[in-house]
Amino acid sequence: MTTTTLAVLVPLLPFLGAVAGLLTGRTAAAFVRPLAVLPTLAAFVLAVLVAARQGGGRAVDAATELTPTGSVPIELALHIDGFAALVAVLVGLVATCVQIYSTGYLRDDPRYPSYAALVSLFTSAMLLVVYSGDLMVLLVGWEIMGICSYFLVGHYWETPQARAASLKAFLVTKLGDVPFLIGLFALAGDAGSFRITKILGAVASDGGLDHPTVIALLLLAGVAGKSAQFPLHTWLPDAMAGPTPVSALIHAATMVAAGVYFTARLLPVFEASDAAMLVLAVMAAVTMTGSALAALAQDDIKRVLAYSTIGQLGYLTGALAVADRGAAVFHLLSHGAFKALLFLAAGVLIHAAGTNSLAAMSRTRGLRDRVPDAYWTMTVALLALAAIPPFSGFFSKESVLAAAEHVTGGHTEHAPAAAGWTVLAAGLLTALLTAAYATRLWLLAFRGRGTEAPGHGRQPVTMNAVLWVLAIPSLAFGGLAFRLLPDWFDGRDLTPTLTTSVLGTGVALVGGIVTYGAWRHTTALTARVPLGAVAAHPEGDAGAVEAEAIASHAPAYGDIARAPDPADPGRLLLGPLHRHAAAGFHLDAVYAALLVRPVLAGASLVRFLDREVVDAYVRGAGALPRVLGAAVRRAQTGNVQTYVSALLAGTVVLAVAAVLVATGA
């Protein structure tokens, strides 16, 4: 079987599994789980074979015209280089782990068949984006992911939080997709093709693009929405209202990775504009530092991880802003492994504790003994997140800092020096904050004191098994990648530099130590703090426990800025900034003031004009004939004498008028 055929099957198998799952979910329940797991697992195996055959060498290209357009053609094209091959392996691995994990996590959920089918469709769409060689075909996968996220985030549609979160995710990402679509058409118009290889060839030619800055900025709007970058990142923390496995899939390998991957694919388009590269650098810097501060103030464990994802994606866009897509994809792969592990381990922790609240977990004891698999694997993932050597996050994050340091030496051919300084400074500050909130999460979740936690004592084997599968790349991928996979990264040397390694590790250790000291200082206050909200039904299944926690835990999903927990070291570290960071620096309130309220006011004005002005004319036009008709109806008395008298009177009037006219003449 050729490499092209294998590549076609990779996105096709999960799609067929999704269709079969939807058709047989209610009539053949026994086949639901095999149809969820086996096609995704097969796609993962085939993706590994495609990567092995591609070998980091020459890209695999194949295309056939999809439909004649009369102008710019649309082609069903594949373009598989080293980056695409590795990212497809990541997507297949995470999606398979999520499907296996979900068989236990949602084992009693009546909507599991539709959930599993949507996860398969989600996976197929992302794989289509990864392998596609034509921007219009890529756009199909891009938009399918948007609608899948809407349904999956709103899986617990009975809760208002889930309904609002799904709608917000859909609308905010669509806000970025509108200029993104315009940018795609403008890019194809300048390059004369939607084919990625032809576009890159046009960029490299002497003429280049006619409007590189405008095109790049339009495309960045869509990237910011999909990859949750400032200022379109606000949907991602709220999307935690969905099931935890969905969060793992969205954050690690699909939705948010798509925007960064797209930028890496078309990086020469962005490099053609210094202004676009500077905008990308500033966007990355604001995103990573702001989200790290917000993560340090969150009470909900999943919102901590959500803001963490936003910050780590800031590292990815920062690497792209200094024109190093090798470092960006390296950190994308590393982050995908340990972030999926973090979310799935958090799901086990929520299952055991019966709450999403770190404040509640910090007041309970025995969690680490009751969930040892989650304890050890989450510790590995948090060390990778904090970029402590020799865990994978250290190598991939240092590659980003090293790329930024290289650009600071002067304006390179592809990126301005200002972009390098911006990314380097923000990256070091974020490394400090990342270690701080990772340490805080670990301390509050596993070092609790007080009474035993309510909840489950045991979890399904499928939930624990995938944690150890993902722990392997979280621990070992970074150290092996720069030795074994240089060909997949354009031959780039991924070995960390001494300067950035010392700086990055140093600030991470400082962040962890300071947070531990703050926790020790505030622990004495724990006895005087009221216990946070806890789910009321610890005997339920994992999905029901999370749904209950989402529905009832006000400090996590309501007014999070008021979560009363002075024993939280984050409050001590942030001080007066804590209230603003917990509320996401009130960006939602800003959007409400600048966008939502004016739109609602405009809608009210239009409704008033429609009802009181336009309808008034319509009602008036109908009232006049009605009045005239009523007057004529009153004249119809049915009395013949009245009719004859009126006829004679009219005749006399006409005769007199005729005489007067004749006399005047």
SULGIDA-V751455 format. One record per residue. N is the residue number from 0. SS is DSSP state (hx for helix, st for strand, lp for the rest). OMEGA is omega in whole degrees, -180 to 180 (none if undefined). Layout:
BEGIN
n:N ss:SS omega:OMEGA
n:N ss:SS omega:OMEGA
END
This chain:
BEGIN
n:0 ss:lp omega:-177
n:1 ss:lp omega:178
n:2 ss:hx omega:179
n:3 ss:hx omega:179
n:4 ss:hx omega:177
n:5 ss:hx omega:-179
n:6 ss:hx omega:177
n:7 ss:hx omega:-178
n:8 ss:hx omega:-176
n:9 ss:hx omega:176
n:10 ss:hx omega:-176
n:11 ss:hx omega:-176
n:12 ss:hx omega:176
n:13 ss:hx omega:177
n:14 ss:hx omega:178
n:15 ss:hx omega:176
n:16 ss:hx omega:178
n:17 ss:hx omega:179
n:18 ss:hx omega:-180
n:19 ss:hx omega:179
n:20 ss:hx omega:178
n:21 ss:hx omega:-177
n:22 ss:hx omega:-174
n:23 ss:hx omega:-174
n:24 ss:lp omega:-177
n:25 ss:lp omega:-175
n:26 ss:lp omega:-179
n:27 ss:lp omega:-174
n:28 ss:hx omega:-178
n:29 ss:hx omega:-178
n:30 ss:hx omega:-173
n:31 ss:hx omega:-177
n:32 ss:hx omega:174
n:33 ss:hx omega:179
n:34 ss:hx omega:177
n:35 ss:hx omega:-171
n:36 ss:hx omega:-170
n:37 ss:hx omega:178
n:38 ss:hx omega:179
n:39 ss:hx omega:177
n:40 ss:hx omega:178
n:41 ss:hx omega:178
n:42 ss:hx omega:178
n:43 ss:hx omega:180
n:44 ss:hx omega:179
n:45 ss:hx omega:177
n:46 ss:hx omega:176
n:47 ss:hx omega:178
n:48 ss:hx omega:178
n:49 ss:hx omega:179
n:50 ss:hx omega:180
n:51 ss:hx omega:179
n:52 ss:hx omega:179
n:53 ss:hx omega:170
n:54 ss:lp omega:-178
n:55 ss:lp omega:-178
n:56 ss:lp omega:-177
n:57 ss:lp omega:-178
n:58 ss:lp omega:175
n:59 ss:st omega:-179
n:60 ss:st omega:174
n:61 ss:st omega:-178
n:62 ss:st omega:170
n:63 ss:st omega:-177
n:64 ss:st omega:-177
n:65 ss:st omega:-180
n:66 ss:st omega:176
n:67 ss:lp omega:-179
n:68 ss:lp omega:-177
n:69 ss:lp omega:178
n:70 ss:lp omega:179
n:71 ss:lp omega:-176
n:72 ss:lp omega:173
n:73 ss:st omega:-174
n:74 ss:st omega:172
n:75 ss:st omega:-169
n:76 ss:st omega:172
n:77 ss:st omega:173
n:78 ss:st omega:-174
n:79 ss:st omega:172
n:80 ss:lp omega:-178
n:81 ss:hx omega:180
n:82 ss:hx omega:-178
n:83 ss:hx omega:-179
n:84 ss:hx omega:-178
n:85 ss:hx omega:-180
n:86 ss:hx omega:177
n:87 ss:hx omega:176
n:88 ss:hx omega:178
n:89 ss:hx omega:-179
n:90 ss:hx omega:-180
n:91 ss:hx omega:-180
n:92 ss:hx omega:-178
n:93 ss:hx omega:-180
n:94 ss:hx omega:178
n:95 ss:hx omega:178
n:96 ss:hx omega:180
n:97 ss:hx omega:180
n:98 ss:hx omega:178
n:99 ss:hx omega:179
n:100 ss:hx omega:-177
n:101 ss:hx omega:179
n:102 ss:hx omega:175
n:103 ss:hx omega:-175
n:104 ss:hx omega:-178
n:105 ss:lp omega:-173
n:106 ss:lp omega:-179
n:107 ss:lp omega:-179
n:108 ss:lp omega:-179
n:109 ss:lp omega:-180
n:110 ss:lp omega:-180
n:111 ss:hx omega:-180
n:112 ss:hx omega:179
n:113 ss:hx omega:177
n:114 ss:hx omega:-178
n:115 ss:hx omega:179
n:116 ss:hx omega:179
n:117 ss:hx omega:176
n:118 ss:hx omega:177
n:119 ss:hx omega:178
n:120 ss:hx omega:176
n:121 ss:hx omega:180
n:122 ss:hx omega:179
n:123 ss:hx omega:-179
n:124 ss:hx omega:179
n:125 ss:hx omega:178
n:126 ss:hx omega:175
n:127 ss:hx omega:176
n:128 ss:hx omega:-176
n:129 ss:hx omega:-174
n:130 ss:hx omega:-172
n:131 ss:st omega:175
n:132 ss:lp omega:-180
n:133 ss:st omega:-174
n:134 ss:hx omega:179
n:135 ss:hx omega:176
n:136 ss:hx omega:175
n:137 ss:hx omega:-180
n:138 ss:hx omega:178
n:139 ss:hx omega:178
n:140 ss:hx omega:179
n:141 ss:hx omega:-178
n:142 ss:hx omega:176
n:143 ss:hx omega:177
n:144 ss:hx omega:179
n:145 ss:hx omega:-179
n:146 ss:hx omega:176
n:147 ss:hx omega:179
n:148 ss:hx omega:178
n:149 ss:hx omega:-178
n:150 ss:hx omega:-176
n:151 ss:hx omega:176
n:152 ss:hx omega:179
n:153 ss:lp omega:-178
n:154 ss:lp omega:176
n:155 ss:lp omega:-171
n:156 ss:lp omega:178
n:157 ss:lp omega:-179
n:158 ss:lp omega:179
n:159 ss:hx omega:180
n:160 ss:hx omega:-180
n:161 ss:hx omega:179
n:162 ss:hx omega:-179
n:163 ss:hx omega:-178
n:164 ss:hx omega:-180
n:165 ss:hx omega:179
n:166 ss:hx omega:180
n:167 ss:hx omega:179
n:168 ss:hx omega:-178
n:169 ss:hx omega:-175
n:170 ss:hx omega:-178
n:171 ss:hx omega:178
n:172 ss:hx omega:177
n:173 ss:hx omega:177
n:174 ss:hx omega:176
n:175 ss:hx omega:-176
n:176 ss:hx omega:-180
n:177 ss:hx omega:175
n:178 ss:hx omega:178
n:179 ss:hx omega:179
n:180 ss:hx omega:177
n:181 ss:hx omega:179
n:182 ss:hx omega:178
n:183 ss:hx omega:179
n:184 ss:hx omega:178
n:185 ss:hx omega:179
n:186 ss:hx omega:178
n:187 ss:hx omega:178
n:188 ss:hx omega:179
n:189 ss:hx omega:-175
n:190 ss:hx omega:-179
n:191 ss:lp omega:-178
n:192 ss:lp omega:170
n:193 ss:lp omega:-178
n:194 ss:st omega:-174
n:195 ss:hx omega:-179
n:196 ss:hx omega:179
n:197 ss:hx omega:177
n:198 ss:hx omega:179
n:199 ss:hx omega:175
n:200 ss:hx omega:178
n:201 ss:hx omega:179
n:202 ss:hx omega:-177
n:203 ss:hx omega:-178
n:204 ss:lp omega:-177
n:205 ss:lp omega:-179
n:206 ss:lp omega:-178
n:207 ss:lp omega:178
n:208 ss:lp omega:180
n:209 ss:lp omega:-176
n:210 ss:lp omega:-173
n:211 ss:hx omega:-177
n:212 ss:hx omega:-179
n:213 ss:hx omega:-179
n:214 ss:hx omega:-178
n:215 ss:hx omega:-179
n:216 ss:hx omega:176
n:217 ss:hx omega:179
n:218 ss:hx omega:-180
n:219 ss:hx omega:178
n:220 ss:hx omega:178
n:221 ss:hx omega:178
n:222 ss:hx omega:180
n:223 ss:hx omega:179
n:224 ss:hx omega:-176
n:225 ss:hx omega:-177
n:226 ss:lp omega:173
n:227 ss:lp omega:176
n:228 ss:lp omega:180
n:229 ss:lp omega:5
n:230 ss:lp omega:-177
n:231 ss:lp omega:-177
n:232 ss:lp omega:-167
n:233 ss:hx omega:-179
n:234 ss:hx omega:-171
n:235 ss:hx omega:177
n:236 ss:hx omega:179
n:237 ss:hx omega:-180
n:238 ss:hx omega:176
n:239 ss:hx omega:176
n:240 ss:hx omega:176
n:241 ss:lp omega:178
n:242 ss:lp omega:-177
n:243 ss:hx omega:177
n:244 ss:hx omega:176
n:245 ss:hx omega:178
n:246 ss:hx omega:179
n:247 ss:hx omega:-179
n:248 ss:hx omega:-178
n:249 ss:hx omega:-172
n:250 ss:hx omega:-171
n:251 ss:hx omega:-167
n:252 ss:lp omega:-176
n:253 ss:lp omega:-167
n:254 ss:hx omega:-172
n:255 ss:hx omega:177
n:256 ss:hx omega:-174
n:257 ss:hx omega:-178
n:258 ss:hx omega:179
n:259 ss:hx omega:180
n:260 ss:hx omega:178
n:261 ss:hx omega:180
n:262 ss:hx omega:178
n:263 ss:hx omega:180
n:264 ss:hx omega:-176
n:265 ss:lp omega:-176
n:266 ss:hx omega:177
n:267 ss:hx omega:177
n:268 ss:hx omega:179
n:269 ss:hx omega:179
n:270 ss:hx omega:179
n:271 ss:lp omega:-179
n:272 ss:lp omega:176
n:273 ss:hx omega:-180
n:274 ss:hx omega:180
n:275 ss:hx omega:179
n:276 ss:hx omega:177
n:277 ss:hx omega:177
n:278 ss:hx omega:179
n:279 ss:hx omega:180
n:280 ss:hx omega:180
n:281 ss:hx omega:178
n:282 ss:hx omega:179
n:283 ss:hx omega:-178
n:284 ss:hx omega:180
n:285 ss:hx omega:-178
n:286 ss:hx omega:-173
n:287 ss:hx omega:-179
n:288 ss:hx omega:-180
n:289 ss:hx omega:-179
n:290 ss:hx omega:178
n:291 ss:hx omega:176
n:292 ss:hx omega:179
n:293 ss:hx omega:180
n:294 ss:hx omega:-179
n:295 ss:lp omega:-176
n:296 ss:lp omega:-175
n:297 ss:lp omega:176
n:298 ss:lp omega:-179
n:299 ss:st omega:-176
n:300 ss:hx omega:-180
n:301 ss:hx omega:176
n:302 ss:hx omega:173
n:303 ss:hx omega:-179
n:304 ss:hx omega:178
n:305 ss:hx omega:178
n:306 ss:hx omega:175
n:307 ss:hx omega:178
n:308 ss:hx omega:179
n:309 ss:hx omega:-180
n:310 ss:hx omega:180
n:311 ss:hx omega:173
n:312 ss:hx omega:173
n:313 ss:hx omega:174
n:314 ss:hx omega:-179
n:315 ss:hx omega:179
n:316 ss:hx omega:175
n:317 ss:hx omega:177
n:318 ss:hx omega:178
n:319 ss:hx omega:179
n:320 ss:hx omega:175
n:321 ss:lp omega:170
n:322 ss:lp omega:178
n:323 ss:lp omega:-178
n:324 ss:hx omega:175
n:325 ss:hx omega:178
n:326 ss:hx omega:-179
n:327 ss:hx omega:-179
n:328 ss:hx omega:176
n:329 ss:hx omega:180
n:330 ss:hx omega:175
n:331 ss:hx omega:-180
n:332 ss:hx omega:180
n:333 ss:hx omega:-180
n:334 ss:hx omega:-180
n:335 ss:hx omega:-179
n:336 ss:hx omega:-175
n:337 ss:hx omega:177
n:338 ss:hx omega:173
n:339 ss:hx omega:178
n:340 ss:hx omega:180
n:341 ss:hx omega:-178
n:342 ss:hx omega:-179
n:343 ss:hx omega:175
n:344 ss:hx omega:176
n:345 ss:hx omega:177
n:346 ss:hx omega:176
n:347 ss:hx omega:-180
n:348 ss:hx omega:177
n:349 ss:hx omega:178
n:350 ss:hx omega:-177
n:351 ss:hx omega:-175
n:352 ss:hx omega:-178
n:353 ss:lp omega:-179
n:354 ss:lp omega:173
n:355 ss:lp omega:-168
n:356 ss:st omega:173
n:357 ss:hx omega:178
n:358 ss:hx omega:178
n:359 ss:hx omega:179
n:360 ss:hx omega:-179
n:361 ss:hx omega:179
n:362 ss:lp omega:178
n:363 ss:st omega:179
n:364 ss:st omega:175
n:365 ss:lp omega:-178
n:366 ss:hx omega:-177
n:367 ss:hx omega:177
n:368 ss:hx omega:-179
n:369 ss:hx omega:179
n:370 ss:lp omega:-176
n:371 ss:hx omega:180
n:372 ss:hx omega:178
n:373 ss:hx omega:-179
n:374 ss:hx omega:-176
n:375 ss:hx omega:-179
n:376 ss:hx omega:177
n:377 ss:hx omega:175
n:378 ss:hx omega:176
n:379 ss:hx omega:-178
n:380 ss:hx omega:179
n:381 ss:hx omega:175
n:382 ss:hx omega:175
n:383 ss:hx omega:178
n:384 ss:hx omega:180
n:385 ss:lp omega:177
n:386 ss:lp omega:176
n:387 ss:lp omega:179
n:388 ss:lp omega:9
n:389 ss:lp omega:-177
n:390 ss:lp omega:-168
n:391 ss:hx omega:-178
n:392 ss:hx omega:179
n:393 ss:hx omega:-176
n:394 ss:hx omega:-176
n:395 ss:hx omega:178
n:396 ss:hx omega:179
n:397 ss:hx omega:177
n:398 ss:hx omega:176
n:399 ss:hx omega:180
n:400 ss:hx omega:179
n:401 ss:hx omega:178
n:402 ss:hx omega:178
n:403 ss:hx omega:179
n:404 ss:hx omega:180
n:405 ss:hx omega:-177
n:406 ss:hx omega:-178
n:407 ss:hx omega:-180
n:408 ss:lp omega:180
n:409 ss:lp omega:-179
n:410 ss:lp omega:178
n:411 ss:lp omega:-179
n:412 ss:lp omega:-171
n:413 ss:lp omega:-176
n:414 ss:lp omega:178
n:415 ss:lp omega:-180
n:416 ss:hx omega:180
n:417 ss:hx omega:177
n:418 ss:hx omega:178
n:419 ss:hx omega:179
n:420 ss:hx omega:-180
n:421 ss:hx omega:-178
n:422 ss:hx omega:-179
n:423 ss:hx omega:-180
n:424 ss:hx omega:180
n:425 ss:hx omega:180
n:426 ss:hx omega:178
n:427 ss:hx omega:178
n:428 ss:hx omega:180
n:429 ss:hx omega:176
n:430 ss:hx omega:177
n:431 ss:hx omega:-178
n:432 ss:hx omega:179
n:433 ss:hx omega:177
n:434 ss:hx omega:-180
n:435 ss:hx omega:-177
n:436 ss:hx omega:175
n:437 ss:hx omega:177
n:438 ss:hx omega:179
n:439 ss:hx omega:-180
n:440 ss:hx omega:-178
n:441 ss:hx omega:-179
n:442 ss:hx omega:-177
n:443 ss:hx omega:-177
n:444 ss:hx omega:-170
n:445 ss:hx omega:-179
n:446 ss:lp omega:-176
n:447 ss:lp omega:178
n:448 ss:lp omega:179
n:449 ss:lp omega:-176
n:450 ss:st omega:176
n:451 ss:st omega:-180
n:452 ss:lp omega:170
n:453 ss:lp omega:175
n:454 ss:lp omega:-174
n:455 ss:lp omega:176
n:456 ss:lp omega:-178
n:457 ss:lp omega:178
n:458 ss:lp omega:178
n:459 ss:lp omega:-179
n:460 ss:hx omega:-178
n:461 ss:hx omega:180
n:462 ss:hx omega:-178
n:463 ss:hx omega:-175
n:464 ss:hx omega:-177
n:465 ss:hx omega:177
n:466 ss:hx omega:-180
n:467 ss:hx omega:176
n:468 ss:hx omega:-179
n:469 ss:hx omega:178
n:470 ss:hx omega:-178
n:471 ss:hx omega:177
n:472 ss:hx omega:178
n:473 ss:hx omega:-180
n:474 ss:hx omega:-166
n:475 ss:hx omega:-171
n:476 ss:hx omega:-176
n:477 ss:hx omega:-179
n:478 ss:hx omega:-179
n:479 ss:hx omega:-171
n:480 ss:hx omega:-174
n:481 ss:hx omega:176
n:482 ss:hx omega:-171
n:483 ss:hx omega:-171
n:484 ss:lp omega:-178
n:485 ss:hx omega:-179
n:486 ss:hx omega:180
n:487 ss:hx omega:-178
n:488 ss:hx omega:179
n:489 ss:lp omega:180
n:490 ss:lp omega:-178
n:491 ss:lp omega:176
n:492 ss:lp omega:-176
n:493 ss:lp omega:179
n:494 ss:lp omega:-179
n:495 ss:lp omega:175
n:496 ss:lp omega:-177
n:497 ss:hx omega:-176
n:498 ss:hx omega:-177
n:499 ss:hx omega:178
n:500 ss:hx omega:180
n:501 ss:hx omega:-180
n:502 ss:hx omega:-177
n:503 ss:hx omega:180
n:504 ss:hx omega:-180
n:505 ss:hx omega:-178
n:506 ss:hx omega:177
n:507 ss:hx omega:178
n:508 ss:hx omega:178
n:509 ss:hx omega:179
n:510 ss:hx omega:179
n:511 ss:hx omega:-179
n:512 ss:hx omega:180
n:513 ss:hx omega:179
n:514 ss:hx omega:177
n:515 ss:hx omega:177
n:516 ss:hx omega:178
n:517 ss:hx omega:178
n:518 ss:hx omega:178
n:519 ss:hx omega:-178
n:520 ss:hx omega:-175
n:521 ss:hx omega:-178
n:522 ss:hx omega:-179
n:523 ss:hx omega:-179
n:524 ss:hx omega:-173
n:525 ss:hx omega:-176
n:526 ss:hx omega:-178
n:527 ss:hx omega:-177
n:528 ss:lp omega:177
n:529 ss:lp omega:178
n:530 ss:lp omega:-179
n:531 ss:lp omega:-179
n:532 ss:lp omega:-178
n:533 ss:lp omega:179
n:534 ss:lp omega:-170
n:535 ss:lp omega:-175
n:536 ss:lp omega:-178
n:537 ss:lp omega:-178
n:538 ss:lp omega:-177
n:539 ss:lp omega:178
n:540 ss:lp omega:-172
n:541 ss:hx omega:-179
n:542 ss:hx omega:179
n:543 ss:hx omega:178
n:544 ss:hx omega:-179
n:545 ss:hx omega:179
n:546 ss:hx omega:178
n:547 ss:hx omega:180
n:548 ss:hx omega:179
n:549 ss:hx omega:-175
n:550 ss:hx omega:-170
n:551 ss:hx omega:-173
n:552 ss:lp omega:-176
n:553 ss:hx omega:-180
n:554 ss:hx omega:-179
n:555 ss:hx omega:-174
n:556 ss:hx omega:176
n:557 ss:lp omega:-179
n:558 ss:lp omega:-174
n:559 ss:hx omega:-179
n:560 ss:hx omega:-177
n:561 ss:hx omega:-178
n:562 ss:lp omega:-172
n:563 ss:lp omega:179
n:564 ss:lp omega:179
n:565 ss:lp omega:176
n:566 ss:lp omega:179
n:567 ss:lp omega:179
n:568 ss:hx omega:178
n:569 ss:hx omega:178
n:570 ss:hx omega:180
n:571 ss:hx omega:-177
n:572 ss:hx omega:-176
n:573 ss:hx omega:179
n:574 ss:lp omega:-178
n:575 ss:lp omega:-179
n:576 ss:hx omega:-174
n:577 ss:hx omega:-177
n:578 ss:hx omega:-179
n:579 ss:hx omega:179
n:580 ss:hx omega:179
n:581 ss:hx omega:179
n:582 ss:lp omega:179
n:583 ss:hx omega:-179
n:584 ss:hx omega:170
n:585 ss:hx omega:-179
n:586 ss:hx omega:176
n:587 ss:hx omega:178
n:588 ss:hx omega:177
n:589 ss:hx omega:178
n:590 ss:hx omega:179
n:591 ss:hx omega:-178
n:592 ss:hx omega:-174
n:593 ss:hx omega:-174
n:594 ss:hx omega:-172
n:595 ss:hx omega:-178
n:596 ss:hx omega:176
n:597 ss:hx omega:179
n:598 ss:hx omega:178
n:599 ss:hx omega:178
n:600 ss:hx omega:176
n:601 ss:hx omega:178
n:602 ss:hx omega:178
n:603 ss:hx omega:178
n:604 ss:hx omega:179
n:605 ss:hx omega:178
n:606 ss:hx omega:178
n:607 ss:hx omega:-179
n:608 ss:hx omega:-179
n:609 ss:hx omega:-175
n:610 ss:hx omega:-171
n:611 ss:hx omega:-179
n:612 ss:hx omega:-177
n:613 ss:hx omega:180
n:614 ss:hx omega:178
n:615 ss:hx omega:177
n:616 ss:hx omega:179
n:617 ss:hx omega:179
n:618 ss:hx omega:178
n:619 ss:hx omega:179
n:620 ss:hx omega:178
n:621 ss:hx omega:-176
n:622 ss:hx omega:-177
n:623 ss:hx omega:176
n:624 ss:hx omega:180
n:625 ss:hx omega:178
n:626 ss:hx omega:179
n:627 ss:hx omega:178
n:628 ss:hx omega:179
n:629 ss:hx omega:180
n:630 ss:hx omega:179
n:631 ss:hx omega:-179
n:632 ss:hx omega:180
n:633 ss:hx omega:179
n:634 ss:hx omega:-179
n:635 ss:lp omega:-176
n:636 ss:lp omega:-176
n:637 ss:lp omega:-179
n:638 ss:lp omega:-176
n:639 ss:hx omega:179
n:640 ss:hx omega:179
n:641 ss:hx omega:-180
n:642 ss:hx omega:-179
n:643 ss:hx omega:179
n:644 ss:hx omega:179
n:645 ss:hx omega:179
n:646 ss:hx omega:179
n:647 ss:hx omega:180
n:648 ss:hx omega:179
n:649 ss:hx omega:179
n:650 ss:hx omega:179
n:651 ss:hx omega:-179
n:652 ss:hx omega:180
n:653 ss:hx omega:180
n:654 ss:hx omega:178
n:655 ss:hx omega:180
n:656 ss:hx omega:-180
n:657 ss:hx omega:178
n:658 ss:hx omega:-180
n:659 ss:hx omega:179
n:660 ss:hx omega:-180
n:661 ss:hx omega:179
n:662 ss:hx omega:179
n:663 ss:hx omega:179
n:664 ss:lp omega:none
END
